[in-house]
């Protein structure tokens, strides 16, 4: 049921984005297709990884990524647990003002496996979730095809459950606000 809802949400939001896409002039026809690679340096700082491959056509972009991160206690809010996650996902983005530059908004979905480990014990519990959300950001062109993309997303985790281990409770993070800065390189 949740997978169908996420696909329905993505489709419902993607159709208006496709309808709004404006064709470029004949002069830029050869550059309407774009390929890029991105990383999120924060994930590497937090004992994880983040790599994303994007393909864009004119003002639309699809991003497929894999990611992992250990969450600081400040984020998950429990002194009794270590929390980390890994997963993969897809984003659909629309750049309303210029092809693959400037402001954009989009929808995203992913499969995430969270791991909650009880501090001071060998107890741990995994939780499989389907996440769906929306995001917006701004792609800043640097030089030579490189760019920086600060963005923020809000999502909902279907299947997230509270964890109880050895008398301690970790509340599920069903709604998340996720800020990030991706660094990327556009090949075309």
N, C-alpha and C positions, 0 to 999 in steps of 0.2 A: 504494500500500500504506500509506504513512504517513498519508494523508488518511483512509482508512477506519479506521485505528487510532485517530486522534484523535476522529473522530465516534463510534466505538464507546465510547471512554473517556468522552466527554461524556455520551452516552446512559446508560451504566452508572451514572455518578455522579448524573445528574439524576433518574432514576426514584426512588431512595430519598428525595431531597430533596422531590420532589413528594408522595410518600406521607406524609412527615412534616409537611407544611404543614397547619396547623390553621385551620379557618375562624374568622373573627371573629364578634363578636356582631352583632345586628341594628343596634345603634346605630352601628357603624363600617362598615357595608356600603358607604356612599357614599364612604368614604375608603380603600377597599382597593386601588384602582388609583392608582399613583404614577408621575409623570414627573420626571426630573431631568437636569441637565447638570453635568458635572464637568471640571475641568482639573487637571493636575499641574504646579505652578509650577516644579519642578525641571527639567523638560524645557525650559522657556523659558530658564532660567538656562544650560543646557547647549546653547544654539544650536539648539533644536528646538521642538516643539510637542506638545500632548497635549490632545485634546478627546474627551469621552465623553458619549453620550446613553444614559440608562437608562429602562427601563420596568419597574415593579414591580407585582406583584399580591400583596397580603397580605404574606407573608414571602419570596417569591421575587422576584428581580430579574435582568433581562437587560441587559447593558451592551454597546454597540457603540462602538468607539473607533478613532481614528486617532492616530498618535504618531510622533515622530522625536526623535533625540538624538545629540549627539556624546559619545562615551564618554571620560572622563578616562583617562590612562595608568594611573592607580592601579587602574582597573577591568579593563582589557584586558591589562595587564602587559607591553606591548612598547614600548620606547623608539624603535623603528624605524618604527612605524606610527601614523597617525591613523585612528581607527575611529569610524564613525557608523552609524546605522541608521534606517530608517523602515518603517512598516507599518500594519496594521489588525488588529483582533481582536474577539473576543466573549468575554464572561464570563457565567457563570451563577452566581448567588449565593443563599444561603439564610440568612435571619436567624432562628435558632431560638427566640429569647426575646421578640422584639417585631417588629411589622411595620416593616421598613425602618429600624430603629434598633438600636444596640448592636452586639454581636458578630455576625459572619457568617463563613461559609466558602464556597468555591466552586471551580469548575474554569474553565479558560480555554484558548483556542486562538487562534492568530493566524498571519498571513503576514508575514514580516519580510525586508526586503532590507538586508543589511549591506554596508558599503563600507569596504574596507581600502585606505588610501593610503600608499604608501611615502614616508616623509619624505625631502626632498631630491631627489625625482624626480617625474616625471609619471606614474609607474606606479600603477595601481590595479586592484582586483579586486572585483567584486560577487558576493554569495552569497545565493541565495534559500533561505529556510528555512520550515518549518512548525513552529511552537512549540505545545506542549501542556503544561499544568501545573495546579497547585492553589495556592490562596491562602487567607489568612484575614486578618481585620481587625476594626476597630471603628469604627462611624459615630458621631461625636460631634455632637449637635444643638447649633447655636449659637443664632441667633435669626432670626425672620422667614423661615424656610424654608432658611436657609444651614446648612451642616454641613462638618465636616472628617472625613476618613477615612484614618487611617494603616492601611496594610496591608503584608503581605509575601507574596511568591509564590516558588515553586520550579517551574522548568520545564525541559523538555528540547527542544533544537532539532534536529529531524529535517532532515538535509541540510546541517548545518554542516560545513565542511571547512577544514582548515589552509590558510593562504595563504603562498606562497613567491614573493617578488619581489626580484630583484637580490641574491640571497644571504641575505636576511633571512626569517625564518619567524615567522608569527603563528599561535599555536595557536588552534584553533576553541574557542569557548565553547559546548560542547554542553549542559552543565548550568548553569543560572543561578539565582542567588538575587537577587530583585529587591524591595527595599523602596521604598515610595512613600507620599506623603501627597497625597491628592486633596482639592481644595476644590470644593464643589458647592452647587447650589441645587435644592430640590425644589419643583416647581410645585403638586403636590397632596399 
